[in-house]
């Protein structure tokens, strides 16, 4: 029988007290593991989708809002930029791919965001080494009223290939203010799950998007903006647009929207909300960013930088605060172990003395007490790690259903590897004093009592 | 010789600082395989003598030799190991550990002597003391007589050359007294183990060939 077995038998002898002290450690560790896994999930959820594109170009304003809105669909879409600007930008030699996104509508069912884009969107990796894929029988966008939907949209709305829908202008909040467009889109492809907000996206052909009534900027507003921009750039103002019969405003309905177009919108009246940029090389990215930001029409932001900034200024601090609190909880659990073992020592002096009389060395009885402390702490710790991951496992389906965030409950964090050695150190420290009590036990006196 | 004590002195310091002599043994010896009973008044130093012989307590001066090894010259850790390997101990109050079964209590003593296996030996010893059917019972589930028989098995587990028994029959009924005494004496004879037994009972003492009165060789009042 080795010393650890002897320690284990002593723990078992005081089953209730031992279980409760180990449980207190387990709960502390459960909290810690949950926070770590959640942080990692949040970090990946925010960071990974941001890694697919080098820059996002959009209207000048809050860089973070542009990133959150474009990639994470958070908040209302930012201002638009002229389509002509996108066309000009696309020709920049530093750019490998420029994908426009036009936002503003949602689906009536489920309120999913509709994004007008070009077929090339699906050809660009949405994360490093990750490309979109459609389920068998599906295809990407080719006709104006084609739509490709994310996995979560398909699941939530029970949509598949051939399903049709009409976009709603803005968000249908149930107030009756939202306007349902007449144009109908048909689902031609369902994307495989990506674990990114794209799963909750509805992608329609940009050409179709512009065919939706009211999606063209009024000619006079577009012209005024073009003139103002030309002025800022010190260029000649563009010629005024020719009046078009189809573009008459006399058929505005009660919602202030226009009815259906029958002809294509001139590029001057088209707008995009954001442009996703892949540069030819990481070296040119800052140059391109600086070039765009020096111009008055738009801003270029690096999604990774914005997300890192968000984490370093807010989420990391919250996590640090939580971890400090949890560390304190675990320390308190450690003190609990100390109190439990120390209190038992007065009852156990005789037991220690018997072992010593049987030939156990002082060092052996010290080690037995220390092993008890370590077993309680590490046992509690392992239980805590399992409970923590179990908790994430149990919560994962609900979180995914609610937010679309995919959590892998078995994704271990490197810090968890540190957790067990740290608990051994803690247990050794708290076991030291009772261990010394055992070490110093006066055998003859304890046996005589 | 199995045990030799020469000029062994031991005293305790009282709270007021004065020395209280307990042991002053000029010479005491036990032959290999000899069985000796030690009688004496309460507080006469019997338990202290057993503690000094086993190395649990260090003598202030003199030599204690067991099997030719001087315990007084050994470091504590070596003395502990020596006690585990060579000296068996049977206590008046059995001193079994309740966290362990009968079998484990026997194995526990073996593990301190570096013998981490020994399950078969422990089982055999418990069968020898008539507890083959109680191997996995905890002390609290055993009668006092059975507990003392487990303690006897434990004391013999490491094949000691000397067995010290401190009033082993004091806490058991008359029937068990005889049984336990016979067990201890027979087991020691079978294994050629020297036995030094402390008792109050004249009936027990009467069964031994050699009976020593502690007061005859321990003269604490004559300590220098």
Boltz contact constraints between the chains, C-beta under 6 A:
constraints:
  - contact:
      token1: [A, 1]
      token2: [B, 107]
      max_distance: 6.0
  - contact:
      token1: [A, 1]
      token2: [B, 108]
      max_distance: 6.0
  - contact:
      token1: [A, 1]
      token2: [B, 111]
      max_distance: 6.0
  - contact:
      token1: [A, 9]
      token2: [B, 99]
      max_distance: 6.0
  - contact:
      token1: [A, 9]
      token2: [B, 100]
      max_distance: 6.0
  - contact:
      token1: [A, 10]
      token2: [B, 99]
      max_distance: 6.0
  - contact:
      token1: [A, 13]
      token2: [B, 99]
      max_distance: 6.0
  - contact:
      token1: [A, 351]
      token2: [B, 97]
      max_distance: 6.0
  - contact:
      token1: [A, 354]
      token2: [B, 95]
      max_distance: 6.0
  - contact:
      token1: [A, 357]
      token2: [B, 56]
      max_distance: 6.0
  - contact:
      token1: [A, 357]
      token2: [B, 89]
      max_distance: 6.0
  - contact:
      token1: [A, 358]
      token2: [B, 109]
      max_distance: 6.0
  - contact:
      token1: [A, 358]
      token2: [B, 112]
      max_distance: 6.0
  - contact:
      token1: [A, 359]
      token2: [B, 80]
      max_distance: 6.0
  - contact:
      token1: [A, 359]
      token2: [B, 83]
      max_distance: 6.0
  - contact:
      token1: [A, 359]
      token2: [B, 84]
      max_distance: 6.0
  - contact:
      token1: [A, 359]
      token2: [B, 112]
      max_distance: 6.0
  - contact:
      token1: [A, 359]
      token2: [B, 113]
      max_distance: 6.0
  - contact:
      token1: [A, 360]
      token2: [B, 112]
      max_distance: 6.0
  - contact:
      token1: [A, 361]
      token2: [B, 77]
      max_distance: 6.0
  - contact:
      token1: [A, 361]
      token2: [B, 80]
      max_distance: 6.0
  - contact:
      token1: [A, 443]
      token2: [B, 56]
      max_distance: 6.0
  - contact:
      token1: [A, 444]
      token2: [B, 51]
      max_distance: 6.0
  - contact:
      token1: [A, 444]
      token2: [B, 56]
      max_distance: 6.0
  - contact:
      token1: [A, 444]
      token2: [B, 57]
      max_distance: 6.0
